[in-house]
């Protein structure tokens, strides 16, 4: 009985080279990126890091792990090997302390937001959502921000002997070594000289509408993908700031004198909103587009993020929830309500009809109740 096993073991040793290619590594392998091209920052005279070619559609987007422990069996993470692995730029951060981090307010200490508390120690990054400083900025590196889902980029601007730093929300595909610019203060004179004094909107857009550039909405041509969209003239960006979100410039309303001051922007939810033409927006899509495909793998990672468990109302006592108490899984023959007694299902509406947002041109598609669907069927028939 021992001889066949010895022979089999010898055969396996001979085929060891094939075995190395067929086994699953820890973690899974990533396809090599395309050959990078070296870019040079002509304005600042500083050699920049390689700019990578567009991402391959067949490249893997998530990284899985060999299940050596139960916590990594279902763990899936987006592949972001271009992120900086060091510490952040400390002058642009501040500590996250106080009782508000546990879901409590600063006045009475009562819990105002449930399911919050604990989590890993972190520092809050100060991100520039206004981008009022003109001139070219060099992208030093792309970093992970624990306080948001999108990645952030560290920008530097050198004027003489002084150098300033700032953080922005990085667009998808941005890499270290690129240049970005803000046109919120107007079109620079050097660009007007390059165009020969021509103020044609199409020519200006061809020189300015690049990924990562911030500009007013009236300078962006229709059909452009944007993110970090502002809502107030001269204010900061408020819409499309999380990972993978974007909006589309639909129309500039140039022919209508009543709405010439506004630009129609279609959000990712399907809503078309009218925004002032001088509000800011950034070209591109917010980075980390595969953030929603991740899987944490275990409950402990949820706690590291500062999210506490959610308990069902049926599992509580009668004094803690309207569905609590009783024998077995029974909610007392009552309609589904929240912990405060407000109806939560069956199409119960909580918005008042009088408070209508006049800047919403087309509202986002919403789910309809059974009665509304039955009325539509009757009208169609």
HUQUITA-V397422 format. One record per backbone hydrogen bond with DSSP energy under -1.0 kcal/mol. NH is the residue of the N-H (numbers start at 1). CO is the residue of the C=O. Records with the same first field share a line. If there is no record, write none. Layout:
NH=CO ; CO
This chain:
6=2
7=3
8=4
9=5
10=6
11=7
12=8
13=9
14=10
15=11
16=13
19=15
20=16
22=18
23=19
28=64
37=51
41=46
42=40
45=41
48=39
51=37
59=56
63=77
68=66
72=69
76=295
77=63
79=61
83=80
84=142
92=89
93=90
94=124
96=122
102=99
103=100
105=110
112=103
113=103
117=306
120=304
124=94
126=92
128=167
137=180
138=156
139=178
140=154
143=152
148=145
152=143
153=168
154=141
155=166
156=138
157=164
159=162
162=159
164=157
166=155
168=153
170=151
172=285
174=171
177=139
178=175
180=137
183=214
186=183
192=188
193=189
194=190
195=191
196=193
197=192
204=200
205=201
206=202
208=204
209=205
210=208
212=283
213=210
214=181
215=281
217=279
218=277
219=216
220=217
223=249
224=221
226=247
227=282
228=240
229=239
230=280
235=232
237=129
238=229
239=229
244=286
245=242
247=226
248=266
249=224
250=264
251=264
262=259
263=275
264=251
265=273
266=248
267=271
270=267
272=362
273=265
274=359
275=263
277=261
279=276
281=215
282=227
283=213
284=225
286=245
287=170
291=288
293=290
294=291
295=76
303=299
304=300
305=301
306=303
307=302
308=115
316=313
320=317
321=317
324=321
325=316
330=328
338=342
341=338
344=336
356=354
360=357
361=272
362=272
373=369
374=370
375=371
376=372
377=373
378=374
379=375
380=376
381=377
